[in-house]
Amino acid sequence: MVGGGPYDRRDVRVDPVRTTGPRSEAEVGIHPFRAALGLAFTLLGFAGHAAAEESAPAVPAVPAAPLPPAAPGPPADPLATPRRTPTPPTPPTPPTGVEAPPSGVAVPPTLVETRRVPVPVGDVAVTSTATPLACRGPGGAPRPWWTRFEVDVQGGFSWVSCPDARLGEPVAGNPAPLGFDDLEEGPAFSGRVTVAYRCSPAVRFEARVTAYGDPGGTAGQAGFFGTRPDPGAPSELSRPVAGAFDEEATAWGAELVAWRALPTCGSWRFEVGAGARHFAFEEIAHLDLATTGAGAVPFADGFVDAYVENRWWGLEGCVSAYADVTPSLTLSATFKALAGWVERHVAVTDGNLFANGVHAASARSDGFAAGAEFEVGARLRLSSCVHVSAAVNVLFLDGVQRAHDAFDLEQGATGRAEARDDPDAVVIGSLFLGVTVSF
């Protein structure tokens, strides 16, 4: 149509932004009456054209001549918005080791998911991804280094194995031998601090310092003890004495262990580790002697003291098992095998024992020493970063010099009590209770 038609360009307001999609009547600006009139004329024109085609004679088809090449059109409008052609989605690529499906076949979601493997972290098994979860924060961002620490502070009581040595040399027919057998060493306050740093979900380093306190005990006895003027002479019985026995020990240790987690087995988790350790054990034995009868030894009322110092350095191999009873309660058992070198120092002092006055003697030695440690424990989670912990620990170490074995009374001809190097084993039992804080 020319002029006044429903599609007259003068009646169309073109939106420079919206170039595609349907336009409403308000956007085009067409009056309803004019639209109806234009539609009626259009239908009448189509009807007349169809009637003329039916009445006209048939004309044979003539092949159309080839069209001349099209003239170059006007340059493209740089302000016009290009028409966007939708791009078909690219199928996801399956992970390494999975055969790609043929073209046109949908890929199951399970083939495009990241493969995850359970790895133990702390008290529960988590899932490892490309970035270790133990080193990630909210949203997958790397966690600061200080948030990977765990501090365990525990206090409790410790006991040291009771001495079982007699004073002096054995003498046949001794009616009441004196010794440390009846000495009962009570418990002492002890404690330990453990700092762990987890550098990955499966690897952590643990540093621990343990103070076993000062366990000891006292006892009073009356009787006799045996002496010798020299090692080859027969034993002689002392004069009757009343003795007051006192013994006190001091022990502490430090260790650094690297732990590696093993694959989990249901609710059980396992770790193996290796590290270095130091153990120090000092002990003092004191005996006051009061003469109650005639005899040559002791010379007069006096005393005998022995001080021993043990320094052990070595390596340890460790294995731990954890059972997650509930999401909040974990039970554990740990075994450590110890092997290393110990240095021993013994100092003995006596007063009026074989001769009048105070005398001193000392001895030093070293050697290989082995031991073991066993511990069972439990941890109860109170919150995401606070736990309550408890443990029962038993430490055994051989090659340790005890104070009650340091008296050498078989060389009375020297006029003093000599220092004896007679290493034995020490056993320390402990009960710990404390709190664990995870940052």
C-alpha positions in Angstrom: 0.0 0.0 0.0 1.0 3.6 -0.6 0.4 6.2 2.0 -2.0 5.7 4.9 -1.5 1.9 5.0 -1.2 0.0 8.2 2.6 -0.4 7.7 3.3 3.2 6.6 6.8 4.1 7.8 5.6 7.5 9.0 3.5 5.7 11.6 6.3 3.5 12.9 8.5 4.7 15.7 11.7 2.7 15.7 13.4 2.1 19.0 17.2 2.4 18.5 17.9 -0.1 21.2 15.2 -2.7 20.7 15.7 -4.1 17.2 14.3 -7.6 17.5 11.2 -9.2 18.9 7.5 -8.2 18.6 6.3 -4.6 19.1 3.2 -3.6 20.9 0.6 -1.3 19.5 1.8 1.6 21.5 5.3 1.1 20.1 4.2 1.0 16.5 1.5 3.8 16.9 -1.2 2.2 14.6 -4.9 3.4 15.0 -7.3 0.5 15.4 -9.7 1.9 12.7 -6.9 2.4 10.2 -5.6 -1.1 10.9 -9.0 -2.7 10.2 -9.5 -0.7 7.0 -6.0 -1.7 5.7 -6.7 -5.3 6.5 -10.0 -5.3 4.5 -8.3 -3.8 1.4 -5.5 -6.3 1.6 -7.9 -9.3 1.7 -9.9 -7.8 -1.3 -6.6 -7.5 -3.3 -5.7 -11.1 -2.6 -9.1 -12.3 -3.7 -9.1 -10.4 -7.0 -5.6 -11.7 -7.8 -6.6 -15.3 -7.2 -9.7 -14.9 -9.5 -7.6 -13.4 -12.3 -5.2 -16.4 -12.1 -8.0 -18.9 -12.4 -9.5 -17.2 -15.5 -6.2 -16.7 -17.4 -5.1 -19.4 -20.0 -2.3 -21.7 -19.1 1.1 -20.5 -20.3 4.0 -22.9 -20.8 6.8 -22.6 -18.4 9.8 -20.8 -19.9 13.2 -21.3 -18.2 14.3 -18.2 -16.4 17.3 -16.4 -17.6 20.2 -16.2 -15.2 20.1 -13.1 -13.1 22.9 -10.6 -13.4 25.3 -10.4 -10.5 23.9 -8.3 -7.7 25.2 -4.9 -7.3 27.1 -4.1 -4.1 24.8 -3.0 -1.4 25.2 0.0 0.9 27.8 -0.2 3.6 26.8 -1.8 6.8 25.5 0.5 9.5 28.1 0.6 12.3 25.4 1.5 14.8 23.1 -1.4 14.0 23.1 -4.2 16.6 24.3 -7.5 15.1 22.0 -10.4 15.3 23.2 -13.0 17.8 23.3 -16.6 16.7 23.0 -19.1 19.6 26.0 -21.3 20.0 25.3 -25.0 20.8 26.6 -26.0 24.3 29.9 -27.9 24.3 29.7 -31.3 25.9 31.8 -31.6 29.1 35.1 -33.4 28.8 35.3 -36.6 30.8 38.2 -36.9 33.4 41.4 -38.7 32.6 41.1 -42.5 32.4 37.4 -42.4 31.3 36.6 -43.1 27.6 34.9 -40.2 25.8 31.3 -41.1 24.6 30.5 -40.9 20.8 29.2 -37.7 19.3 25.6 -37.0 20.1 25.5 -39.1 23.3 24.8 -37.3 26.5 27.5 -37.5 29.1 26.3 -38.8 32.5 26.9 -36.3 35.4 29.0 -38.9 37.2 31.7 -38.8 34.5 32.3 -35.1 34.8 32.5 -34.9 38.6 35.8 -34.7 40.3 37.0 -38.0 41.8 37.3 -37.7 45.6 39.1 -40.0 48.0 38.5 -40.1 51.8 41.5 -39.0 53.8 41.7 -38.7 57.6 42.0 -35.3 59.1 41.9 -34.8 62.9 39.1 -36.9 64.3 37.0 -37.5 61.2 37.5 -38.7 57.6 37.2 -35.9 55.1 37.4 -35.7 51.3 40.6 -34.6 49.6 40.4 -32.4 46.5 43.0 -30.6 44.4 43.6 -28.2 47.4 43.9 -29.9 50.8 40.9 -29.3 52.9 43.1 -28.9 56.0 44.7 -25.9 54.3 41.6 -24.3 52.9 39.2 -21.9 54.5 35.6 -20.9 53.7 35.0 -20.7 50.0 38.1 -22.7 49.2 40.5 -19.9 50.0 43.9 -20.9 51.5 43.9 -20.9 55.3 46.5 -18.8 57.2 49.3 -20.9 58.5 48.5 -20.2 62.1 45.1 -21.8 61.7 46.6 -25.2 61.1 47.9 -25.6 64.7 46.5 -27.7 67.4 47.5 -27.3 71.1 46.9 -30.0 73.8 47.5 -29.0 77.4 47.2 -31.9 80.0 47.8 -32.3 83.7 47.8 -35.3 85.9 49.8 -37.7 88.1 52.9 -39.8 87.6 54.4 -42.8 89.4 58.0 -44.2 89.2 58.6 -47.9 89.8 59.5 -48.7 93.4 63.1 -49.6 94.2 63.8 -53.2 95.2 67.5 -53.0 96.3 69.0 -53.8 99.7 71.6 -51.6 101.3 75.1 -53.0 101.2 76.2 -56.5 100.6 74.2 -59.7 101.3 75.3 -61.4 104.5 74.3 -64.9 105.5 72.3 -64.9 108.7 71.3 -61.2 108.6 68.3 -61.1 110.9 66.9 -57.7 109.6 68.5 -56.5 106.4 68.1 -52.8 105.6 67.0 -51.8 102.1 64.7 -49.8 99.9 62.2 -52.6 99.4 59.6 -51.1 101.8 59.9 -47.6 100.3 56.6 -46.6 98.8 56.9 -43.8 96.2 53.7 -41.9 95.9 52.4 -40.0 92.8 53.5 -36.6 91.9 51.8 -33.8 89.8 52.8 -34.0 86.2 51.8 -32.4 82.9 52.6 -32.2 79.2 52.0 -29.8 76.3 51.6 -31.0 72.7 51.7 -28.7 69.7 50.7 -30.2 66.3 50.9 -28.6 62.9 49.1 -30.1 59.9 50.7 -29.3 56.6 48.3 -31.5 54.6 45.3 -33.7 55.3 47.6 -36.8 55.7 50.8 -35.3 57.2 51.3 -33.6 60.5 54.2 -32.7 62.8 53.9 -33.0 66.6 56.2 -31.6 69.3 55.7 -32.6 72.9 57.2 -31.7 76.2 56.4 -33.8 79.3 57.3 -33.2 82.9 56.8 -36.2 85.1 57.1 -34.3 88.4 59.0 -35.3 91.5 57.6 -38.7 92.6 59.3 -40.1 95.8 58.7 -41.6 99.2 60.1 -42.2 102.6 60.4 -45.2 105.0 62.0 -46.0 108.4 63.7 -49.3 109.3 65.9 -50.8 112.0 68.4 -53.6 111.3 71.7 -54.4 109.8 73.5 -54.1 106.5 76.6 -55.9 105.0 80.0 -54.4 104.1 83.3 -55.6 102.8 86.8 -54.2 103.3 87.6 -55.1 99.7 85.8 -57.0 96.9 87.6 -60.3 97.6 86.9 -60.4 101.3 83.9 -62.0 103.0 80.9 -59.8 103.9 80.7 -58.4 107.4 77.6 -57.5 109.3 77.2 -53.9 110.5 76.4 -52.8 114.0 72.6 -52.4 114.6 71.3 -49.1 113.3 68.0 -47.2 112.8 67.7 -45.9 109.3 65.5 -43.3 107.7 65.2 -43.8 103.9 64.2 -41.0 101.5 64.2 -41.2 97.7 63.0 -38.6 95.1 63.1 -38.7 91.3 62.8 -36.0 88.7 62.0 -36.8 85.1 61.1 -34.9 81.9 61.2 -35.5 78.2 60.8 -33.9 74.8 60.1 -35.3 71.4 59.4 -34.3 67.8 57.5 -36.8 65.6 56.3 -36.7 61.9 53.0 -38.6 61.4 51.6 -40.0 58.2 48.0 -41.1 57.8 47.2 -44.5 56.3 44.0 -45.4 54.3 41.0 -45.7 56.6 39.2 -48.9 57.3 35.6 -48.2 58.1 35.5 -46.2 61.4 39.2 -47.1 62.1 42.0 -44.8 61.2 45.8 -45.5 61.4 48.9 -43.4 61.5 52.6 -44.2 61.4 55.4 -41.9 62.5 59.1 -41.4 63.2 61.0 -38.9 65.2 63.7 -37.9 67.7 63.4 -37.9 71.5 65.2 -36.8 74.6 64.6 -38.2 78.1 66.2 -37.0 81.4 66.0 -38.9 84.7 67.5 -37.7 88.0 67.2 -39.3 91.3 68.4 -38.8 94.9 68.5 -41.4 97.6 69.3 -40.4 101.2 69.8 -42.6 104.3 70.3 -41.3 107.8 72.0 -43.9 110.1 71.7 -43.8 113.9 73.8 -46.4 115.7 71.9 -48.5 118.4 74.6 -51.0 119.4 78.3 -51.8 119.3 80.3 -52.4 116.2 82.9 -51.0 113.7 80.6 -49.9 110.9 79.2 -47.3 110.8 82.0 -45.4 112.6 79.4 -43.1 114.2 76.0 -41.7 113.5 76.1 -40.5 109.9 74.5 -40.6 106.5 74.8 -41.9 102.9 73.7 -39.9 99.8 73.5 -40.9 96.2 72.7 -38.7 93.2 72.3 -40.1 89.7 71.8 -38.3 86.4 70.7 -40.0 83.2 70.6 -38.3 79.8 69.1 -40.3 76.9 69.0 -39.3 73.2 67.5 -41.5 70.6 65.0 -42.2 67.8 61.5 -43.6 68.0 59.1 -45.4 65.6 55.4 -44.9 66.2 52.1 -46.4 65.2 48.6 -45.2 66.3 45.1 -46.5 65.8 41.9 -44.4 66.2 38.3 -45.6 66.5 35.6 -43.1 65.8 32.9 -44.4 68.2 30.6 -41.5 67.5 31.0 -38.2 65.6 32.1 -36.6 68.8 34.0 -39.4 70.6 37.3 -40.9 69.4 39.4 -43.6 71.2 43.1 -44.1 70.4 46.0 -46.4 71.1 49.7 -45.5 70.5 52.8 -47.6 70.6 56.4 -46.2 70.4 59.6 -48.2 70.2 62.7 -46.3 71.5 66.4 -46.9 70.8 69.3 -44.6 71.6 72.3 -43.7 73.7 72.3 -42.9 77.4 75.0 -41.1 79.5 75.1 -41.8 83.2 76.6 -39.9 86.1 76.8 -41.1 89.7 77.9 -39.1 92.8 78.0 -40.7 96.3 78.6 -38.9 99.6 78.9 -40.5 103.1 79.5 -39.2 106.6 81.1 -41.3 109.3 80.4 -44.5 107.5 83.8 -46.3 107.3 85.9 -43.4 108.8 85.3 -40.2 110.6 84.3 -37.3 108.3 82.6 -36.7 105.0 83.8 -38.4 101.9 82.7 -38.3 98.2 83.1 -40.5 95.1 81.7 -40.3 91.5 81.6 -42.4 88.4 80.5 -41.9 84.7 79.5 -44.3 82.1 77.4 -44.5 78.9 75.9 -47.2 76.6 73.0 -48.3 74.4 69.5 -48.2 75.9 66.2 -49.2 74.4 62.6 -48.9 75.6 59.0 -48.6 74.7 56.0 -46.4 75.4 52.3 -47.4 75.3 49.3 -45.1 75.6 45.5 -45.3 75.4 43.4 -42.2 75.2 40.0 -40.7 74.4 38.9 -37.4 73.0 35.4 -35.8 73.3 34.5 -33.0 71.0 32.7 -30.1 72.7 32.7 -27.7 69.7 34.4 -27.4 66.3 37.6 -26.3 68.0 37.6 -27.5 71.6 38.0 -31.1 72.8 38.4 -32.8 76.2 41.2 -35.4 76.3 42.3 -38.1 78.6 45.2 -40.6 78.4 47.0 -43.4 80.4 50.7 -43.6 79.5 53.4 -46.1 80.5 57.0 -45.5 79.7 59.7 -48.2 80.0 63.4 -47.5 79.5 66.3 -49.8 80.1 69.9 -48.8 80.9 69.0 -46.2 83.5 71.0 -45.9 86.7 68.8 -45.7 89.9 70.0 -44.0 93.0 69.4 -46.9 95.4 71.7 -49.0 93.3 74.5 -46.5 93.4 76.0 -47.4 96.8 79.1 -49.5 96.7 79.9 -50.7 100.3 82.3 -53.5 99.4 85.4 -51.3 99.4 85.5 -50.3 103.0 89.3 -50.2 103.0 89.2 -47.0 101.1 87.5 -45.4 104.0 84.5 -44.2 102.0 81.4 -45.4 100.1 82.3 -45.7 96.4 80.0 -44.9 93.4 78.7 -48.0 91.6 77.6 -48.1 87.9 74.8 -50.7 87.9 72.1 -49.6 85.4 68.6 -51.0 85.6 65.2 -50.2 84.1 62.8 -47.5 85.0 59.0 -47.6 84.5 56.9 -44.4 84.7 53.2 -44.5 84.7 51.0 -41.4 84.2 47.4 -40.3 84.0 46.7 -37.2 82.0 43.5 -35.0 81.6 43.3 -31.9 79.6 41.9 -29.7 76.9 42.7 -29.6 73.2 42.2 -26.4 71.2 42.2 -26.3 67.3 42.7 -23.0 65.7 
